[in-house]
Amino acid sequence: MKFQFLLLRILSSLRLFKFQWFLLFGITLSANIALAQRITPVIFSKLPQDSQLYPRNAQSEATVPIAGIVETAGYNYLSVQVLRNNAVEKYLRAELKYDKGAGSFSTETKIKAELANYNFKVYLCKGTDSTLIVERKNVVAGDVYVVSGQSNSTGFFTETDTSHFCRTFGKITADLNTGAYNPADTLWAFSNQHPYSNGVGTMGLEIQKQLIQHSGVPNCLINAGFHWSSAFAHAQRTESNHADLHNGYGRMLYRLQKGGLASSVKAYIFRQGESEAYHEGGNWSENFDLLRKNLKQDLANLGKIYVFQIDVIYYPSPVGAEVRDYQRRLPDIYPDLRSLATVGTKEFDGLHYGKEGNKQGGLELSRLIARDFYSLKDTANINSPNIKKIFYKTAEKKQVILVFDEGQDLLYPEPYKPNTQVTLDMKDFFYFNGESGSVASAKAEGNRITLELRAPQQATTMDLMPMYTPENGPYYPLNGPFIKNTLGMRAFTFFKVPIGESLNAPELAAQLEPSGDVKLTWEKVPGVSDYVLERKLEGETEYKSIAQLDSATYAYIDKNAAQSKKAYFRLKGVSKLSETADYGYAEIETTIVTGVEKDGDAMFTVFPNPVQKGQQLTVQMKKQVKGTISLLNFNGQALSDEPVSQGSDPSIHIPEHSSGYHFIRLKAGDKIWSKKVLVR
């Protein structure tokens, strides 16, 4: 504070020399860059700007400070009127502390992160008189995001739509954000308030609007994208001055620091890679890794990075396919990263997208952000389907199974007609060792695609979609067909994914334990690294995973199968490159105990127990009841049923082939009792 006060005193003295150009003067305070502003007779060191967004804290609030000095003696205090949506919410009072003719003051208030605008009216008070010094309008609290990349991240900064709770800071420079940055450009604005200067682009605005709907709080988005850029250009950082205005990274960081946002960026969104695909950049993977390291260093609380996989463009080179495949695999390399496919986006012209396509990209990405930060509930199929493994189903190698990520509900497309001369079939976009034409037909089921081949194959790798689409070719630009899920998310393209051999299907057995639990057992399957066990109860339509077990485990006790009369189980083995072509299946009829009396002794006794096979077993009732008495084997299967009438003691014949533990089950209405007997 002493340093701040000294600088303000210096500013005050400058008026004696009529240096009016110090109306706006930047001073460094702590780690942030703030503005000192003279509004005679006050020099403010801290004062909100019109349309400013303050990053919210963990309590979903933000602190708005107001501080400075009064250059003229005789005033008593500053009064700040705080208005929420133009209604007075509170008053602040900051006493003046004079020293050598200048009075210092400081006050602050908290505002909620909500869809409400706050205004601040600052009055200078002397006795009962007050003078309005300044008013600041449309101040909010909320979250911060950054979009960057090349032209598909900006939409050429032509979007005219805006929203009052979508904010941005600083300006887009000349020549599509490649020009020099004026360090004095430090004003807040509504996003796209001026389509170019305050631009966030069509995609950026859609992200902002969607996230406001999910979160209920305003947000700020800085679009730092600049055209014709490579990953190298985005990773370029001046080590002696990270906010160097001579490169794109520095210009982005300068805006974030000037706006007081650098430590509050929740996510960085990157849409770039076309430059490398048409050979105007190189080594995308290493440059992206450097960019990520720079971001982690300069944006201290960065939570997630989102990367768009580039589309299939025109340049005749495998580099585009290599970049796309690396972008697809980024979440496996970096745990804080999420990827999104762009093939099949609307209004694709071979390199860029129209307005509807840019809006679509914003919508689809916003769902991932809403899941990661705002607890989005409906997350089914919001991810782009991503290939996990490919393998031949049989030794004959005439069938291939493609396994995508768990939870995907895939749809195989119908043939697509881009024009009246051409019909495109999805089966022709699977490439075995780089060659298409091997697939006769295909179908989708759950997260799997099964390919039926024209002849046995010996290929070791597969691609999905071509490396490029030649300009003026029969299907340029490529707008279909694509594998999608039920939400319409298109599958990532992939390149040179290994094709493995299928594993043997496990043999699964189920037996009922005396406790009513179900014991599942299986034999070891060579090549398996893990087993996935799934269950479906009677009345359910889908299997649900109940356990993932390592390769040294060959048994599992299910304590929850007795929730229904019958339970169905299936087991598959998996490895890094393959899976079992089919499941091992087992089903069992369970003993359900729904009455208040679990022990049969409360209702009946049986003798003899143990009982010999082929003998009669007498059931002696302790209470009068009408129902059915049954003999069940250890697997829960009913061997016999006898009616029970009031006042009777039924008997049960034990079959000759029976042995081991069995159950006597009494069912009366909606209640069931059971008792265990040993058959010798």
FITIMI-536682 format. One record per residue (C-alpha): residue in three letters; x, y, z. Coordinates in steps of 0.1 Angstrom, whole numbers, plus 2048, in hexadecimal, padded with zeros to 3 digits. Layout:
# residues N
ALAXYZ...
# end
This chain:
# residues 680
MET800800800LYS81D818807PHE82A8127E3GLN8078187D5PHE8028387E9LEU8248457DELEU81C8407B9LEU7FA8517BDARG80C86F7CEILE8238717B0LEU805871799SER7F588C7AESER8138A27ACLEU81489F786ARG7F68B5783LEU80C8D278CPHE81D8CD76BLYS7FD8C8758PHE8068A574CGLN7E289D742TRP7EC87F72FPHE7EF86C750LEU7CA869751LEU7CF84474DPHE7F083775DGLY7F8812762ILE808808783THR8137E678FLEU8037DA7AFSER80C7B87BDALA80B79E7A1ASN7EF7B078EILE7F07CE777ALA7D67E8782LEU7CB80A776ALA7D082C787GLN7B784577AARG7B3869782ILE78F877784THR796899794PRO79A89D7B1VAL79E8777B6ILE7B985F7AAPHE7AC83C7ABSER7C481F7AELYS7A88067AFLEU78780C79EPRO7707F478AGLN76C7FB765ASP74C7FB752SER7427D7748GLN75F7C875DLEU75D7A4768TYR76E79B789PRO77777678CARG7627657A6ASN7707527C4ALA7677307D3GLN7497417E4SER73D74D7C2GLU7447717CBALA75E78B7C0THR76D7A87D3VAL76A7CB7C3PRO7847E37D1ILE7838097CFALA7A281C7DBGLY7B883B7D4ILE7BF85E7E0VAL7AD87F7E0GLU7C389C7D5THR7B08B87E5ALA7AD8BD80BGLY78D8C381ETYR7798A4814ASN76E88B82FTYR76786A81ELEU75D8587FESER73B8487FBVAL73482C7E3GLN7118237D9VAL70F7FE7CDLEU6F17F67B6ARG6E67D47ABASN6D17D478BASN6CD7FA791ALA6BF7F57B4VAL6D38027D2GLU6E27E57E5LYS6FB7F57FDTYR710813805LEU73581380DARG74882E820ALA76D83381DGLU77C84C835LEU798863827LYS7BA862838TYR7CD882830ASP7F288482ELYS8038A4821GLY7E48AF80FALA7D988F7FFGLY7BF87880ESER7C1852808PHE7A383B808SER79B816803THR77B801804GLU76D7E27F4THR74E7CE7F0LYS7447AB7E5ILE72D7A47C8LYS71D7837C0ALA72476F7A0GLU701770791LEU6EF77D773ALA6ED7A0781ASN6FF7C1779TYR70E7D6795ASN7137FC792PHE72A8117A8LYS7258367AFVAL7428477C1TYR73B8677D4LEU75487F7E4CYS74588C804LYS74B8AC818GLY7348B1836THR7118AC829ASP71B8B3805SER7248977ECTHR7308997C8LEU72D87C7B0ILE7518757A3VAL74C85678EGLU73383B785ARG73C818779LYS722802769ASN71B7DD761VAL7357CD778VAL7317A877DALA74378A78DGLY74876977BASP75F751769VAL77B755750TYR784741730VAL79D745714VAL79973A6EFSER7B77396D8GLY7C372A6B8GLN7C2734694SER7A573F67DASN78C725688SER78F7326ACTHR7867556A2GLY76B752686PHE77E771678PHE770786694THR75078F681GLU73578569ATHR71D7A16A2ASP70878F6BCTHR7107976E1SER703792704HIS7047A8723PHE71278D739CYS72D782721ARG74C798725THR76E79C716PHE78C7B271DGLY7A57C4707LYS7A57C56E1ILE7AA7B06C2THR7C87BE6AFALA7CB7C668AASP7CE7AC66FLEU7B9792681ASN7CA7956A2THR7ED792695GLY7F67B7698ALA8087CA6B4TYR7F47CF6D4ASN7EF7F26E2PRO7F67EE708ALA7DC80A70EASP7BF7F3701THR7B37E9723LEU78E7EE723TRP7727D572BALA7557CE713PHE7387B770CSER74479B6F5ASN7427A66D1GLN7367C86DCHIS74B7D36BEPRO74C7B46A8TYR7717B76A1SER7827CC6BDASN76F7BA6D9GLY76C79A6C6VAL7697776D5GLY75C7686B5THR73C7546AFMET7497346BFGLY7577486DDLEU7367596E3GLU7227396E1ILE7397296FBGLN733747712LYS70D74670DGLN70A721712LEU720722732ILE70B73E740GLN6EC72873CHIS6FE70B74ESER70E71F76AGLY6F773D770VAL715754772PRO72576D759ASN746766749CYS762776737LEU772767718ILE793773709ASN7977686E5ALA7BD7686DFGLY7BB7566BEPHE7CF7646A1HIS7CE75A67DTRP7E8746668SER7F773A689SER80971A690ALA80C7086B2PHE8307156B3ALA8237396B1HIS80B7336CEALA8267236E3GLN83F7406DCARG8457526FDTHR85F76C706GLU86F75E726SER87A780732ASN85778E72EHIS83B77572CALA822791723ASP83779D706LEU8207AF6EEHIS8357A46D0ASN8267806CFGLY8047716D1TYR80A7606F2GLY816780702ARG7F97946F5MET7E177A704LEU7F277B725TYR7F47A1726ARG7CE7A3722LEU7C878973EGLN7E079A755LYS7D37BD74EGLY7B07B1755GLY7B97A0775LEU7AF77F767ALA7CF76A763SER7CC757783SER7A774F77DVAL7A674075BLYS79172075EALA79871173BTYR7AD71871CILE79C70E6FAPHE7B47076DDARG7A97036B9GLN7C77006A3GLY7DB6E868DGLU7D16F0669SER7F1703664GLU8056E366BALA7ED6CF655TYR7F56E5637HIS81A6E763FGLU81D70A64DGLY8276FD66FGLY8366DE67EASN83B6C869CTRP8196CF6AASER81C6B76C8GLU83C6C76D6ASN8306EA6D1PHE80F6E36E1ASP8216D36FFLEU8356F3703LEU816708700ARG8056F471BLYS8236F8732ASN82371D72DLEU7FE71F735LYS80270B754GLN81D723760ASP80C743758LEU7E773A75FALA7EB72D782ASN7C971E787LEU7C2712764GLY7AA6F4768LYS7A66E5745ILE7B26E8721TYR79B6DF705VAL7A86D86E2PHE7946D56C2GLN79F6B96AAILE7A36CA688ASP78E6C066BVAL7986AD64BILE7A56C8635TYR7B26CA611TYR7D86C9613PRO7E76A9604SER7FC69D621PRO7FA68463EVAL80369F657GLY7DF6AA65CALA7D6686665GLU7F368467DVAL7EA6A468EARG7C5699691ASP7CF6786A0TYR7E66896BAGLN7CA6A16C3ARG7B26836C7ARG7CB6736E0LEU7D26936F5PRO7BC689712ASP7D0669716ILE7F067D717TYR7E569A72DPRO7CB693749ASP7BF6B8749LEU7B66B8724ARG7976B1710SER7936AD6EBLEU7766B36D3ALA7716A76AFTHR7686C0694VAL7606AA676GLY73C6AD66CTHR7386D1679LYS71F6E5666GLU7286FD649PHE74B6EF644ASP75C6FD624GLY77B6E8625LEU78E6FD63EHIS776715651TYR75271465EGLY73472B65ALYS72273B677GLU70D71C67FGLY72B70667FASN73D71E697LYS71F71E6AEGLN71E6F86ADGLY7426F66B7GLY73B70E6D4LEU71C6FA6DFGLU72E6D86DELEU74C6E46F1SER7376F670BARG7286D5716LEU74A6C871FILE7526E7732ALA7316E6744ARG7376C274EASP75A6C975BPHE7526E976ETYR72C6EC773SER7206C977ALEU70D6C475ALYS6F56A8761ASP6ED69B73ETHR70F690732ALA70567271CASN7176726FBILE7256966FEASN7486896F6SER7546836D3PRO75665D6CEASN77B6546D1ILE78A6336C5LYS79961E6E1LYS7A35FE6CFILE79E5EB6AFPHE7A25C56ABTYR7995A8694LYS77C5956A2THR787572697ALA7A756168AGLU798563667LYS79B589668LYS77C590655GLN76C5A4671VAL7795C2683ILE76C5D16A3LEU7725F66ABVAL76D5FF6D0PHE7676236D9ASP7666336FBGLU74E625715GLY72B634716GLN72A63D6F1ASP70A6336DFLEU7156336BBLEU70263669BTYR70E629679PRO70664265DGLU6F263D63EPRO70364561DTYR70866A617LYS70367E5F6PRO71869D5F6ASN70C6A45D3THR6F76945B7GLN7156825A8VAL7246715C8THR71865B5E3LEU730655601ASP72E636616MET73D635639LYS74C613633ASP764622619PHE773639634PHE78461D647TYR7A861A63BPHE7BC5F9642ASN7E1601640GLY7D762162EGLU7C0610614SER79A612612GLY7815FA602SER7855DC61AVAL7645E062CALA7445CF61FSER72D5DB63BALA72C5E965ELYS7155ED67CALA71560069DGLU70C5F26BEGLY7126056DEASN7366126DEARG7415F96C3ILE7425F969DTHR7445D668DLEU7535D5669GLU74C5B8652LEU7695B5639ARG7685AB615ALA78659361APRO79E589636GLN7B55A6640GLN7D95A764CALA7DA5CD652THR7EA5D9672THR7DC5FD674MET7BC60F66CASP7B2633664LEU790643666MET78A65D64CPRO7A2668631MET7C367B637TYR7B6698622THR79B6A1609PRO7A96AF5E8GLU79B6D15DEASN7816CE5C2GLY7806A85C8PRO75F6955C7TYR7586995ECTYR7696BA5F5PRO7636C760FLEU75D6A8624ASN73B6AC635GLY73168863APRO72C66C641PHE738669665ILE734651682LYS72066369DASN71165D6BETHR6ED6626C7LEU6F46866D1GLY70368D6AFMET72768F6BAARG73E68369EALA75966A6A5PHE77D6766A5THR79066D685PHE7AE65768CPHE7CE64D67BLYS7E362D67BVAL7D261E69APRO7DF5FA6A0ILE7C85DD698GLY7CB5C16B3GLU7C059D6B5SER7A15946C9LEU7A35836EBASN7905636F4ALA76F568704PRO76E55F729GLU758544737LEU743553753ALA73153E76EALA71A54B78AGLN70F53A7AALEU6FA5457C7GLU70B5477E9PRO6F953D80ASER6F9562812GLY6E556A7F3ASP70357A7E2VAL70D56F7BFLYS7305617B9LEU73D565795THR75B552789TRP76F54E769GLU78F53F75CLYS7AE553752VAL7AD56172EPRO7D056571EGLY7D9589714VAL7BF59A72BSER7CB5B7740ASP7A95BE750TYR7875AF753VAL7675C4751LEU7495B5762GLU7265C175BARG7035B9769LYS6DF5BD75ELEU6C35B7777GLU6A15AA76DGLY68D5C675DGLU6AC5DA753THR6B35E072EGLU6D95E6730TYR6F75D7740LYS70A5EC759SER72E5E9763ILE7325DD787ALA7575D6789GLN7785D9776LEU7915BE782ASP7B55B777ASER7C2599767ALA7CA586787THR7A6586793TYR78F56978AALA77256D7A2TYR75A5887AEILE73F58A7C9ASP72059E7BFLYS70E5A87DFASN6F25BC7CCALA6E55A27B3ALA6C85997CAGLN6B75BA7C2SER6A35A67A8LYS6975837A3LYS6AF57D786ALA6D158C77ETYR6E558B75EPHE70B58F75CARG724593740LEU74A595741LYS7645A0728GLY78A5A1728VAL79D5C071BSER7C05C9713LYS7D05E9705LEU7CB5DF6E1SER7AE5C66E2GLU7915B76F4THR77E5966F5ALA7695956D5ASP74B5896EATYR74058A70EGLY73E56C725TYR71A56A733ALA70A55C752GLU6E7560762ILE6D9556783GLU6B8555795THR6BD5657B7THR6AC55F7D8ILE69B5807E1VAL692587805THR6785A3807GLY66559A827VAL66D5A684AGLU678583854LYS698579842ASP69D559856GLY68453D84EASP685531872ALA66D54D87AMET65253C864PHE65C518861THR6744FC869VAL6804DF853PHE68A4BC85BPRO69F4A8857ASN6BB4C1851PRO6D34B4843VAL6BD4A082CGLN6C5483815LYS6C04867F0GLY6A04747E6GLN690479808GLN67248E813LEU6794AE825THR65D4B983DVAL6554DE841GLN6444E6862MET633508862LYS63551D882LYS61A536876GLN5FC531861VAL60253E83ELYS5F753981AGLY6115387FFTHR62B5237ECILE6495107FASER66550A7E1LEU6864F67DFLEU6A250A7CFASN6C54FE7C6PHE6E45127CEASN6E15257AEGLY6BE5317B7GLN6AC51B79EALA68A50D7AALEU6894E77ABSER6664E37B9ASP6494F87C5GLU62E4ED7DEPRO60F5007E9VAL60B50980ESER5E850C81DGLN5E051883FGLY5E44FC859SER5F84E4843ASP61D4D9845PRO6294D2822SER6454B9818ILE65E4BC7FDHIS66F4A07E9ILE6944A47E5PRO69F4997C2GLU6B847D7BFHIS6D14927ABSER6D24AE7C6SER6EF4B47DDGLY6FE4D17F1TYR6ED4EF7FFHIS6C94F77F4PHE6AF5107FFILE68B50C80BARG67952B801LEU65653580ELYS6445507FBALA62455F809GLY61757E7F7ASP6335967F2LYS64958780EILE66356C80CTRP675557826SER69153F820LYS6A4524832LYS6C3511828VAL6C44EA828LEU6E14D2821VAL6DA4B5809ARG6F049780B
# end
